[in-house]
Amino acid sequence: MKVSIVTIGDEILIGQIIDTNSAWMAQQLNMAGAKVVKIITASDGHDDIIDSIRQAREVADVVLITGGLGPTKDDITKIALADYMNVEMVFSQSTYEHITGLVKKYGINPTEGHRMQSMLPANTVLLENKMGTAPGMWFDLEDTVLISMPGVPYEMQYLMENEVIPRLVKRFDVYPIIHRTIRTAGIGESVLADKISHIEDDLPDFIKLAFLPSKATVRIRLSARAENGEDVQKAVDEGVEKIVEEISDFVFGYEKQTLAEVVLKRCQERKVTLSTAESCTGGFVSHLLTTIPGSSVVFQGGIVSYSNDLKMNLLGVKSQTLEKHGAVSEATVIEMAKGAIKATNTDIAVSISGIAGPGGGTPGKPVGTVWVCVCNEKDIFTRKLQLSKDRLKNIEYSANIALTAVWRFIMKHY
Amino acid sequence: MKVSIVTIGDEILIGQIIDTNSAWMAQQLNMAGAKVVKIITASDGHDDIIDSIRQAREVADVVLITGGLGPTKDDITKIALADYMNVEMVFSQSTYEHITGLVKKYGINPTEGHRMQSMLPANTVLLENKMGTAPGMWFDLEDTVLISMPGVPYEMQYLMENEVIPRLVKRFDVYPIIHRTIRTAGIGESVLADKISHIEDDLPDFIKLAFLPSKATVRIRLSARAENGEDVQKAVDEGVEKIVEEISDFVFGYEKQTLAEVVLKRCQERKVTLSTAESCTGGFVSHLLTTIPGSSVVFQGGIVSYSNDLKMNLLGVKSQTLEKHGAVSEATVIEMAKGAIKATNTDIAVSISGIAGPGGGTPGKPVGTVWVCVCNEKDIFTRKLQLSKDRLKNIEYSANIALTAVWRFIMKHY
């Protein structure tokens, strides 16, 4: 089953929002064994929508369309679809009742917009959207299935999981694609590629290898189409094994595991509690940890000591240390981490202090200078980083390098 | 000037990464007066790359291609480009010297991969990439300009800003597009649309209006092509003015301003300092504030009190309060905010406590129950939210609603 995705929205073409829907849909479709062959982003214009659906249909058995179904006047996907398929728009009483029921629950009176949302192309097979007012629509054309969904992520996700994918799997014969991903930290893409080049050369032709660097981590992905059955899975698994053997020091996890997940899992297994003391990362390490469900068993909390006063008052960093070495120094991050352990009563703590930029650099400590410390009662690890001039990038890199340091620390000590 | 963007990478088609490059490029191109007409994502396959370039070229004067230029073996954009244009690959000595100079600076020895990176199509006009090893390439075809850039965001951004856009502006006659964006918080898309429906109906036909909801905020975007010169700008500005007059209570900013920016700016002007006490948002409010350059003038820091112990020990929340009302309650968020003011010595503090999910809900306090408090020495504001079952969404919504509360509080009191 070949699938094209058409994302509708001027807001994407002018760069006002990022298309995260396509990535999510592609992921789900792949796991279900579909092959996403093209993603096209089209404008809100009637003719552009029709053109893009036509282009997308040329190479695919299924065209998934998102966006342009809201109650506001800029949403015209439905009309373009009706014109493209040459059918009438009709009023759907059941859709209207669903919408009015939903908005009344939130204490909102139905508007004229909600009535317009209930007009659908006459050949619509309705996919019930329990998460919102815009309906999902399935159209059976001769050689293609067209599916239209709202662009609001959780509504689209509900429809994909509960309506679209189950129906598609029933309808088409699909071969699953096998993916394996090795997740590494503490090593760059080029060096990694060099280290496993001889293994890559020996892999069977049907296995594709890709390096995907992202914020101080690199994923190595092996993929193969499973038409040959179990042998493919075995060959991919063997490839993964050989690669991991070569670079085991840098492999923190597999598949979708994040550094935060791996750190929390190990800590939970070993009954280790964790806290943070963040300056330049401003709470981002803490955020990465707390996005993981159940993190509260391990992560007790942290202190964002953005000002020097808070470094002293909440973490007990000495004023002499700040005067002598500065806030961005090995001595300061050590006192921050020690102070976090004391303030939060945890087994280990990680601290980060640096100059995220764009301002604040000096010749001796340019923008991008960052110190990281991980410690427990007995051992202290520190590391100095020299990162870029980009503030957000520095925050994200520092946070991942700090989590890498925590990961190595707990693997060594617990 | 019509532009198509082709993004190359299997990792996007299988949903492993999100294509943020296209959004950034589209934004820059729009501001320069270009019109992005299509974004296509293609696989790493040789023929798919060629097909997508051909499709993209059909509707555009310029095709911008990103991705597939790294030192690893899965990167074949260059070869596909050479085959598509029917030219040879040649070794570029200057590219090789640039690459070896760059990697030696990081203490890395040049690899065979770096030598392969220096092979370029014979008709390449080189665009110097000061941020990395992969070169930018410009190709002048009869009726189209093809441009190939690396997929690493900051390398692509450097090339766009310093090489690509300046050259394109020189080469093509471009009419700027005028965009104005009104940013609102505390009101939903449908109600907003209804409130300004009469203004929308009166707008000139050449102005397009769009509603863009995102995480408890809604942007209203007006856009028009500037072929008619100043009248278009004036008409758009007048439209903005009329809309803002109607919904002024909900307008926190314009264009790219974020809630965090607006809050920090107002606080800085009024010399107000700010701190946070976060439970379920786990440092995300603090992160949103600290991504803004210069935030340290206003934001002193915060406490992520994930455990009840930290709520008591660092923020002074009373054990009786936690026992009687629970950690997710009005009484607790008030004590958290009061405690943050005391611990950090700031003028105002914002606190958040809730059940982010997916676990931890009870019949009385289901997942998605969140309490927010903003206070200073004299006044206290609290609000209860009932959000979704999605952990990350709950964190992001809570954070934005907390910042909305801070914004209203400082507009009222300072």
Interface residues (C-beta under 8 A of the other chain):
Chain A: D10 E11 I12 L13 I14 G15 Q16 I17 I18 D19 T20 S22 A23 W24 M25 A26 Q27 Q28 L29 N30 V36 V37 K38 I39 I40 T41 A42 S43 D44 D48 S52 Q55 G70 P71 T72 K73 D74 V103 I108 T111 E112 G113 H114 V152 Y154 I177 H179 T181 G188 E189 S190 V191 A193 D194 S197 E200 K208 L209 A210 F211 L212 P213 S214 R219 R221 S223 T276 E278 C280 T281 G282 G283 F284 V285 S286 H287 L289 T290 T291 P293 G294 S295 S296 F299 Q300 G301 G302 I303 V304 S305 Y306 S307 D309 L310 N313 L314 A343 T344 N345 A356 G357 P358 G359 S388 D390 R391 L392 K393 I395
Chain B: D10 E11 I12 L13 I14 G15 Q16 I17 I18 D19 T20 S22 A23 W24 M25 A26 Q27 Q28 L29 N30 V36 V37 K38 I39 I40 T41 A42 S43 D44 D48 S52 Q55 G70 P71 T72 K73 D74 V103 I108 T111 E112 G113 H114 V152 Y154 I177 H179 T181 G188 E189 S190 V191 A193 D194 S197 E200 K208 L209 A210 F211 L212 P213 S214 R219 R221 S223 T276 E278 C280 T281 G282 G283 F284 V285 S286 H287 L289 T290 T291 P293 G294 S295 S296 F299 Q300 G301 G302 I303 V304 S305 Y306 S307 D309 L310 N313 L314 A343 T344 N345 A356 G357 P358 G359 S388 D390 R391 L392 K393 I395
